[in-house]
Amino acid sequence: MADLLCMGEPLAEFNALPVDAEGRTLFLAGHGGDTSNVAIAAARQGAKSGFLGAVGLDAPGDSLMALWQREQVATDTVWRDPAAPTGVYFVTHDAAGHHFLHYRKGSAASRFGAEAVAERGAAIRAARMLFASGISLGISEVAADGVLAAFALAREAGVKIGFDTNYRPKLWPPARAAAMMHAAMASADYVFPGLEDAATLTGLTDPDAIVDFYLRLGPAVVVLKMGAEGAILADAAGRIRIPSYRVAAVDATGAGDTFCGAFLARILAGDAPAEAARYAVIAAALKCHAHGAVAPIPRAAEVQAVLAAQS
């Protein structure tokens, strides 16, 4: 049984590399999906993580199952859907950053709902933490019902809940996304809004006002992710700013997911939230040194080496 169950949408990834000498754009095949990335990031920091969701009975699904096995992410709560494909996305890069093109409609993950959750209720009740995101809610109404059902089971069993906004405008309009996400966050213990997401979802721009807004929803801890500006960690007792760790960034795909996975792994290991956030900022920065959502996620020894050098 996993201590940290990550629920949502796993994906096959094709990440664009720099144009080659013949002017072609080549794509690096890999894996993604925000909550899958979180599960892998947590596992690489030593947590017992697992994935809760669905992949198709197809080659991308096989590849994801093999990935989780290599990464020691438990798969006993994964459904292999014979009637729907595994989702796919492409990542391209330019001066403005990275851009996503998804093919996910009718995917296996979008069909993983409340009934599938109920069948895996024992695993949810046995976990110490359940994690989902705005993407988990936004891919379909069926998937949203599944997330809310899982959250209800977790709350009833005293299992802690983590939630990341990860707003994707192509999935749904801001007003609907805000209503659903904020309802889910009211049930969560740890929430991880991104600064750009929060500005869209709340209409606020001041980081402290954003933190105040999310604390009023009810979570015990709010971690506002601000990219190169680090993070703000807040609870009822106060707030602190966590400075960023600077690296020569190549690809930020999955950096926020790495932050969440690293943070929750350290919380489960017994760290105080401030310690966990400092660790997570470094892990997220180290992830950005190479292309892909998964391959560059650092392992615990790499993050600990940076922490030791800073002390």
C-alpha positions in Angstrom: 0.0 0.0 0.0 1.2 3.5 -0.8 1.6 6.3 1.7 1.0 8.9 -1.0 -1.6 8.2 -3.7 -1.6 10.6 -6.7 -4.8 10.7 -8.7 -5.2 12.0 -12.2 -4.2 11.8 -15.8 -1.0 10.0 -16.9 0.2 10.8 -20.4 2.6 9.8 -23.1 4.9 12.8 -23.8 6.7 14.0 -26.9 9.0 16.9 -26.1 10.5 19.0 -28.9 14.3 19.2 -29.1 16.2 22.1 -30.7 16.0 22.1 -34.5 18.7 19.9 -36.0 21.2 20.7 -38.7 18.7 19.8 -41.4 16.0 22.1 -40.0 13.9 19.3 -38.5 12.2 19.4 -35.2 12.8 16.1 -33.4 10.7 14.9 -30.5 12.0 13.1 -27.4 9.5 10.4 -26.3 8.8 10.2 -22.6 6.1 10.3 -20.0 4.1 13.0 -18.3 0.8 13.9 -16.6 1.1 16.2 -13.6 0.0 13.8 -10.9 2.1 10.9 -12.3 5.1 13.3 -12.2 4.3 14.1 -8.5 4.2 10.4 -7.7 7.6 9.8 -9.3 9.1 12.9 -7.8 8.0 11.7 -4.3 9.3 8.2 -4.9 12.7 9.6 -5.9 12.8 11.4 -2.6 12.1 8.1 -0.7 8.4 8.2 -0.3 6.1 5.2 -0.8 3.9 6.5 -3.6 1.3 5.1 -5.8 -0.8 6.1 -8.8 -4.7 6.1 -8.7 -6.2 6.3 -12.1 -6.4 4.7 -15.6 -4.4 4.1 -18.7 -5.4 2.4 -21.9 -4.7 -1.2 -22.7 -2.2 0.1 -25.4 1.5 0.7 -26.0 1.6 4.1 -24.1 -0.2 2.5 -21.2 2.3 -0.4 -21.2 5.1 2.2 -21.2 3.6 4.1 -18.2 3.1 0.9 -16.3 6.8 0.0 -16.9 7.9 3.5 -15.9 6.0 3.3 -12.6 7.5 -0.2 -11.9 11.0 1.2 -12.5 10.3 4.2 -10.3 8.8 2.0 -7.5 5.5 3.7 -7.8 2.7 1.3 -6.8 0.2 0.4 -9.6 -2.3 -1.7 -7.7 -4.9 1.1 -8.0 -4.4 1.6 -11.8 -7.2 0.5 -14.1 -6.2 -0.7 -17.6 -9.2 0.4 -19.7 -9.6 -1.8 -22.7 -12.1 0.6 -24.4 -10.2 3.9 -24.3 -6.7 5.2 -25.1 -3.9 6.6 -23.0 -3.7 10.4 -23.5 -0.8 12.0 -25.4 0.7 15.5 -25.4 3.4 17.4 -27.2 5.7 20.1 -25.7 7.3 22.9 -27.8 9.6 25.7 -26.7 10.2 29.3 -27.7 11.3 32.6 -26.1 8.0 32.8 -24.2 8.6 29.4 -22.5 7.1 25.9 -23.1 3.8 25.2 -24.8 1.5 22.1 -24.7 -0.7 20.4 -27.2 -2.8 17.7 -25.7 -4.8 14.8 -27.2 -6.9 13.6 -24.3 -10.6 13.6 -25.1 -12.2 10.3 -24.3 -9.0 9.0 -22.7 -8.9 6.2 -20.1 -8.1 8.8 -17.4 -11.2 10.8 -18.4 -13.4 7.7 -17.7 -12.0 7.0 -14.2 -14.9 8.1 -12.0 -16.6 7.6 -8.7 -17.4 3.9 -9.3 -13.8 3.1 -10.0 -12.8 5.1 -6.9 -15.2 3.2 -4.7 -13.6 -0.1 -5.9 -10.3 1.2 -4.7 -11.6 2.6 -1.4 -9.5 0.4 0.8 -6.2 1.7 -0.7 -7.4 5.3 -0.3 -8.3 4.7 3.4 -4.9 3.0 4.0 -2.9 5.9 2.5 -1.4 8.8 4.6 -1.9 11.4 1.8 -4.1 11.7 -1.3 -3.0 14.2 -4.1 -4.9 15.6 -7.1 -5.0 18.7 -9.2 -7.1 21.0 -11.3 -6.3 18.9 -14.3 -7.6 15.9 -12.5 -10.9 17.8 -12.0 -11.0 19.4 -15.5 -10.5 16.5 -18.0 -14.1 15.4 -17.7 -17.2 15.5 -15.5 -16.7 11.8 -14.8 -13.1 12.4 -13.6 -14.2 15.3 -11.5 -16.8 13.2 -9.7 -14.1 10.6 -9.2 -11.7 13.1 -7.5 -14.5 14.5 -5.3 -15.5 10.9 -4.3 -11.8 10.1 -3.5 -11.5 13.3 -1.4 -14.7 12.4 0.6 -13.3 8.9 1.3 -10.0 10.4 2.4 -11.6 12.9 4.7 -13.8 10.3 6.3 -10.7 8.1 7.0 -8.5 11.0 8.3 -6.2 10.8 5.2 -4.5 14.1 4.5 -5.2 15.8 1.1 -2.9 17.8 -1.2 -4.1 19.8 -4.2 -2.4 21.8 -7.0 -4.3 24.2 -9.1 -2.6 23.5 -12.5 -5.2 25.5 -14.4 -5.4 24.7 -18.1 -7.6 27.2 -20.0 -8.2 24.8 -22.9 -9.9 22.4 -20.5 -12.5 24.8 -19.0 -13.3 28.6 -18.5 -11.9 30.3 -15.4 -15.2 30.7 -13.6 -16.1 27.1 -13.7 -12.5 26.0 -12.9 -12.4 28.4 -9.9 -15.7 27.1 -8.5 -14.6 23.4 -8.8 -11.0 23.9 -7.6 -12.0 26.1 -4.7 -14.6 23.6 -3.5 -11.9 20.9 -3.7 -9.3 23.0 -1.9 -11.7 23.6 1.0 -11.3 19.9 1.8 -7.5 19.9 1.4 -4.8 20.2 4.0 -2.0 21.3 1.7 -2.7 23.4 -1.4 -0.2 24.5 -4.1 -1.6 27.4 -6.2 0.7 28.7 -8.9 0.9 32.5 -9.1 -0.4 32.8 -12.6 -3.1 30.3 -12.0 -4.2 32.2 -8.8 -4.4 35.5 -10.6 -6.7 34.0 -13.2 -8.8 32.0 -10.7 -9.2 34.7 -8.0 -8.7 38.0 -9.9 -6.0 38.9 -7.4 -2.4 39.9 -8.2 -0.7 40.6 -4.9 0.9 37.4 -3.6 0.0 38.0 0.0 -3.7 38.7 -0.9 -3.7 35.4 -2.9 -2.3 33.6 0.1 -5.0 35.1 2.3 -7.7 34.1 -0.1 -6.6 30.5 -0.1 -6.2 30.3 3.7 -9.7 31.5 4.1 -10.9 28.5 2.1 -9.8 26.2 4.9 -6.5 24.4 4.1 -4.0 24.2 6.9 -1.0 25.1 4.7 -0.9 27.2 1.5 2.3 27.1 -0.6 2.1 29.8 -3.4 4.5 28.7 -6.2 6.1 31.7 -7.9 8.7 30.1 -10.2 11.9 32.0 -10.3 10.7 34.1 -7.4 10.6 31.1 -5.1 7.5 30.4 -3.0 5.4 31.7 -0.1 4.6 29.2 2.7 1.7 30.2 4.9 -0.5 28.8 7.7 -2.6 30.2 10.5 0.5 31.1 12.4 2.2 33.3 9.7 4.1 33.1 6.5 7.6 33.0 5.1 9.2 33.5 1.7 11.3 30.7 0.4 13.9 32.0 -2.0 14.4 30.3 -5.4 17.5 28.2 -6.3 19.0 29.5 -9.5 20.0 27.1 -12.3 20.5 27.4 -16.1 17.0 26.3 -17.0 16.5 24.2 -20.2 12.9 23.0 -19.7 10.5 23.8 -16.9 8.0 21.1 -17.8 7.0 19.4 -14.6 8.9 21.7 -12.3 5.8 22.5 -10.3 4.9 18.8 -10.1 8.4 18.1 -8.8 7.9 20.8 -6.2 4.7 19.1 -5.0 6.1 15.6 -4.9 9.3 16.7 -3.1 7.3 18.7 -0.6 4.8 16.0 0.2 7.6 13.4 0.4 9.4 15.5 3.0 6.2 16.1 5.0 5.6 12.3 5.1 9.2 11.9 6.3 8.4 14.2 9.2 9.8 17.6 8.1 8.1 20.8 9.2 6.4 22.6 6.2 9.2 25.3 6.0 11.9 22.6 5.7 9.8 20.7 3.2 9.4 23.9 1.1 13.1 24.7 1.1 13.8 21.2 -0.1 11.1 21.4 -2.8 12.3 24.7 -4.2 15.7 23.1 -4.8 14.2 19.9 -6.3 12.0 21.9 -8.7 15.0 24.0 -9.9 17.2 20.9 -10.4 14.5 19.3 -12.5 14.8 22.2 -15.1 18.4 21.3 -16.2 17.3 19.0 -19.0 14.3 18.3 -21.4 11.4 16.2 -20.4 8.9 16.0 -17.5 10.3 12.9 -15.8 13.9 12.1 -16.7 15.4 15.2 -15.0 13.5 14.9 -11.7 16.3 14.8 -9.1 16.8 12.1 -6.6 17.2 12.8 -2.9 21.0 12.6 -2.9 21.2 15.5 -5.5 18.9 17.7 -3.4 20.6 16.9 -0.2 24.0 17.8 -1.7 22.7 21.3 -2.6 21.2 21.7 0.9 24.5 20.6 2.5 26.5 23.1 0.3 24.1 25.9 1.5 24.5 25.2 5.2 
